[in-house]
């Protein structure tokens, strides 16, 4: 059965998987990241998760509410639990020096695998696209991924603004 699923998967899906895997593995290494990239990547991933909700459950408004709730809870929780340990911001060059982390890879793969599994599930049982419980569970999971990404970006923006303001005062 898995071979049949893989054989019916469009080639671009494997390319996307490889790109997300490569990008996630790069995030595991210490790196310098500009403020724009630190913002755009989380926004893109949140957009991809929201697209996953809309494409699978566009007819169910509860799905959007689930996504929003998952995003909010994960955003608030992540902000409370995260620290800035090991992250430095150079206000002059507007670049972060960041330690490697497996979190982005985990989130990339989580969103990808969720979207792939939902696509397979709905392809095999179309009624799941109208199942409120399924839509709510999947949408909340997508939202949680988004909330974590967005909280990480918000934390970086907060650090950048603090250090830029401190530089201007000095």
Buried (B, 14 or more C-beta within 10 A) or exposed (E): EEEEEEEEBEEEBEEBBEEBBEBBBEBBEEBEBEBEEBBEBBEEBBEBBBEBBBEBBEEBEEBBBBBBBBBBBBBEBBBEEBEEEEBEBEBEEBBBEBEBBEBBBBBBBBBBEBBBEBBBBBEEEEEBBEBEEBBBBBBBBBBBBBBBBBBBBBBBBEBBEEBBEEEEEE
